[in-house]
Amino acid sequence: MTPKKIHFIGIGGIGISGLARYLRAQGVEVSGSDICANAITQSLQALGIPIMIPHHASAITNQDVVVHSAIIKQNNIEIVAAKERGIAVLSRKEALPMILSHKKVYAIAGAHGKSTTSAILSTLLPEASAIIGAISKEFDSNVREIKSESVVFEADESDQSFLHTSPYCSIVVNAEPEHLENYHNDAYLLRSAYAQFLLNAPKRVINAEDPYLRTLEELRAVRLFPCKDITDVSYELVDGEPYTRFCLRDLGSFCVWGIGEHIALDAALALLALVGEVDLETLRRRLADYRGIKKRFDVIQKGKLIIIDDYAHHPTEIETTLVAVNRYRELLGGRDLCVIWQPHKYSRLAANLERFKSCFGESMDLVILPVYAAGEAPIEIDLAEEFAHYRPTMASHIMRVNHGDDQRILVMQGETIVREIDSGMVVGFGAGDITNMLRG
């Protein structure tokens, strides 16, 4: 049974805040704390959730359980206070069975595409709660805050927490090696975890063309073979918004917001998870209502200068998104393209350097920002030299000018403007603070 009062340490993060919002909707009394205020803590306080800034022992009162994010250390003042009071203390990963075990959980995992697949599935199941790793434009949050016996849950493989989700249905978009530092740099351990995640659920849906997932031949699962199961893919603009049409097996034609074969794949996996549970025509109608998620091919400005904000921070994601970008450019009649890339984490950049050096394609107009370290110690990598074949513009940051008809991106090196972009298309890639720069 879920406790009646839960305190969350590190509530300003999207993962912990998602659990807090979800449990509040289920009737749990929620409180929280964080080292400093941000947009998430402010939005939670607006809902009436008491939040202590910064951490303080007085935040621990009569809660039943204290849950903390992965970055919180055991010497945190609130963890110490909770243990002194005999209150159970759990990490987010450890808390998931308590939170989800009595629910009908549709859990989605994968190195790439899990947020989009989760958001699409939540659109197909409007009666279910949802906890995803990005902001759905449908409910303007990463959580659909309703009381429900079913929940769509984006499961995280990076810290192995997806093994604690007690799923009814496990969906794996792909199993490309990522976050190997949390698996002793052993791809076998990561893949074994994916296999266990699938085995934990009575219902399983997989992208059977993934190099690893296709080896799980004895696993009883709904297998999607994109090359033969998804056909007649086409693209169109509706009021300037991109849409993908496709046929799925013998189920007929579907239309989904977004552009690219990867969008059709994500939608197909979500559909196959529900075929036989939800009427097919209802699924077709609901899918057409999907409107995307923030920072995933997020068109934040249209007109003479088009600006797209995208979370892609891995070579595979960048390659895939650039295919979609070029299709979008074709629908618009052709636009000059500038890519602004903020590498995310030194460890990821170093581990995938050769792939990054080729993932931007040929003749690319590329701007490179400094590495967003995300708390990591620096690794010496000469970006100008390693990416010299692109003739990139090296910059310290970018600035957006957004005043009526004056719409520009300023590429900066310190206080000096090295480039001004006022037309064509700009696409920003990265999981750091590039999104704030693009949005001004």
Disulfide bonds with the S-S distance in Angstrom:
none
